[in-house]
């Protein structure tokens, strides 16, 4: 249990600015665009491009990033395995939200259609 707590703590303290370049490189390497990445982030958090940039410049932690976000009501539809964990089974809400974002970025990089990524019903 202590290991999970440490992981949750590490994720909370990690800055969005530190991870964003990895998200961008991952999707661009697979032929997707920065605009598509921003579309995915905006769907999940309601952050537009300016707010995303402000979070990067201010070096906000994931804890603050998601505290200030308006999570999409369809976010619980994000299911599957990311980083060895089933997203829907993660108990810590913040860790689950970060893994939602990781999963969406992963789906974008894998070439999934935007309608599927954004859980358009």
C-alpha positions, 0 to 999 in steps of 0.5 A: 500500500505504501508504494501506491501512496508514494506513486500517488504523491509523486504524480500529484507533485509532478508538473504538467510542464514536465510531462507536456513535451513528452505528450507532444513528442509522442503524438507528433512522432506518430503523425498527429498534431499539437492541435489534436493534442490540445483538443484531447486535453480540452475535452478532458479538462475544459482548458483551451490552448491559452490555459494549457500554455499558462499551466506550462508557463506557471509550472503547475503541478498535476494536483493544481492542474486537475483541481482547477479543471472541469472534468468532462462528465464522460471521463469515466467512459475512459477504460483500459490499461495504461502504465500497467494499471486499469484506469477504471480501477484506480482508487486515488481520484487525482491519479485516475485523472492523470491516467485518463489523460495518459490514456487519451494521449496514448489513443491519439498516438495510436491513431484512434479516430478522434470521435472514439477518443472523445467518447462521442456517443 
